[in-house]
Amino acid sequence: MVLFILIFGKILPPKLPLFYSLAWGENQLVTQMEILIVPAIITIVALLNMFLAWQLHPSQIFFKRALICSSLLMTLILAATYFKVMFIFI
């Protein structure tokens, strides 16, 4: 995702919509550098979930799988959102 910004940064406008839950207008827009919030959140949450799953006792396999699956689901949803915003302008 970071490479996407680096490669297509010149094509993208200076402000991109990200916060769709806010009122229409300037509040929804972020700079190209602020759009990197999405990959940062994905990385932090995935690492935290993997660390927590690693710390669980081997007998708690259900919770380990739940953490990994939730991390995967969250990654897919945020990546889809990220690329949906990017492909509006490309």
MARLOKOL-183332 format. One record per atom (N, C-alpha, C): x negated, y negated, z. Coordinates in steps of 0.1 Angstrom, whole numbers, plus 2048, in hexadecimal, padded with zeros to 3 digits. Example, Ala and Ser with C-alpha at 12.3 -4.5 7.8 and 13.67 -1.06 7.14 Angstrom:
2
77C83984E/78582D84E/77C82184E/780816847/77780B847/77F80084F/
REM end
This chain:
90
7F880C800/800800800/7F77F3800/7EC7F4807/7E37E9808/7DD7E77FA/7D97F27F3/7D47F17E6/7DE7EB7DC/7EB7EE7DE/7F57E97D5/7F57DA7D6/7F47D47E2/7F37C57E4/7E67C07DD/7DB7C77DF/7CE7C27D9/7CF7C37CA/7D57CD7C4/7D57CF7B6/7DF7C57AF/7EB7C47B5/7F57BC7AF/7F87AF7B6/7EF7AB7BE/7F079E7C6/7F27927BD/7EB7927B1/7EC7867A9/7F97867A1/8007917A0/80D792799/81878E7A2/8177917AF/82178F7B9/8227807BC/82E77B7BF/83076D7C3/82A76B7D1/82775E7D5/82175C7E2/8297607EE/8367607EC/8407637F7/84876F7F2/8497797FB/8517857F8/85C787802/86878D7FE/87278F808/86F79C810/87079B81D/86E7A7825/8797A9830/87D79E836/88679F841/89479D83C/89A7A7836/8A77A6831/8B27A583B/8B07A8847/8BA7A7852/8BC798856/8B278F853/8B4781856/8BC77A84C/8C176E84F/8C9766847/8C2763839/8CA76282F/8C4760821/8BC753821/8B175481B/8A8748819/89A74A81D/89473F822/88673F825/882748830/88C74B839/889754845/885762841/88A767835/888775830/87A77682A/87376B827/86776C81F/85B76D827/851774822/844776829/83977481E/82D771822/82276F819/81D77D815/81477E80B/80F78B807/807792812/80078A81A/7F9790825/802795830/80D78F832/81779383C/81E7A0838/81F7A382B/8257AF826/81D7BB82B/8117B982F/8097C4834/80D7C9842/8187C2847/81E7C6854/8237D5852/8297D7847/82F7E5845/8257F0845/81A7EF83E/8107FA83F/80A7FB84D/8097F0854/8037F0861/80C7F786B/8197F486A/8237FB872/82380A86F/82380E863/82281C85F/816823865/80B81D864/7FE82286A/7FF824879/803819880/80481988E/80E824894/81A82488E/82482E893/81F83C890/81A83F884/81684C880/80A851889/80184888C/7F684C895/7FB84E8A3/8048468A8/8098488B5/8118558B6/8198588AC/8218648AC/8178718AC/80D8708A3/80487B8A3/7FC87D8B0/7F88728B6/7F28738C3/7FB8798CE/8078748CE/81187A8D8/8138898D5/81588C8C9/81789A8C5/80B8A38C9/7FF89D8C8/7F38A48CB/7F28A68DA/7F789D8E2/7F689D8F1/8018A78F7/80B8AB8EF/8158B48F5/8108C28F6/8158C9900/8128D7902/8168DF8F6/80E8EA8F3/8118F28E8/81F8F98E8/8248FA8F4/8329008F5/83D8F68F1/83A8EA8EF/8448E08EB/8438DD8DC/8448E88D5/8438E78C6/84E8DF8C0/85A8DF8C6/8658D88C0/8628C98C1/85D8C48CC/85A8B68CD/84F8B18C4/8458BA8C3/83A8B78B9/8408B58AB/8488BF8A7/84E8BE89A/8578B2898/85E8AF8A3/8678A38A2/85F8968A1/8548958A8/84C8898A6/846888898/841893893/83B893886/84689087B/85189687C/85C894873/861885873/86288087F/867872880/85D86987B/85086C87C/845864877/846864867/848870862/849871853/85586A84E/86086B854/86C864850/86B855851/86585085B/86384285D/85983D852/84F84584F/845841844/84C841837/85484A834/85B84A827/86583E826/86C83B830/876830830/86E82382E/864821836/85D814835/855813828/85081E823/84981D816/85381A80B/85F82080B/86981D801/86D80F802/86E80980D/8727FB80F/8677F2809/85A7F680C/84F7EE808/84E7EE7F9/84F7FA7F2/84E7FA7E4/85A7F57DD/8667F57E3/8727EF7DE/8707E07DD/86A7DA7E7/8677CC7E7/85D7C87DC/8527D07DB/8487CE7D2/84C7CF7C3/8547D97C0/8597DC7B3/8637D27AE/8687C97B6/8717BF7B2/86A7B57A9/85D7B37AC/8557A97A5/84C7AE79B/84B7BB799/8417C178F/8497C7784/
REM end
